[in-house]
Amino acid sequence: LLCFLSSFLDGRAQVLLKQSQASISRRQTTTARIECIAEGIPDFQSVNIHWYRQIPSKAPERILYIGSGQAYYDHDSYRTKYSSLKQGPNVCTFSVNNINSNDEATYYCAYW
């Protein structure tokens, strides 16, 4: 389980983002899904959740962020490869479609 912890010094509560292990499903294509479960974000559906990828020995790269329903991609080419969806009061799901060896990296969610 990967965790990202963000605390604020201005009196707000701590925020904890917990990620599940990737689940991989194989039908006609192979898709990996990761859940990011947020704690301490009062209006989760309206805040931006960011998804990053870090390839070993390279700097982290933001792929997308999702606010109120719609995902915004850092590059147009990411639209078919990655997707994200908010579910319920505190879960954000991230998917990597048609996975292959080039997708090997650490993926993580972030909030600020």
Secondary structure, DSSP 8 states (H G I E B T S, - for coil): -EEEEE--SSS---EEEEE---EEEESSSEEEEEEEEEES-TTGGGS-EEEEEE-TTS--EEEEEE-SS-EEESSGGGGTTEEEEEETTTEEEEEE-S--GGG-SEEEEE--
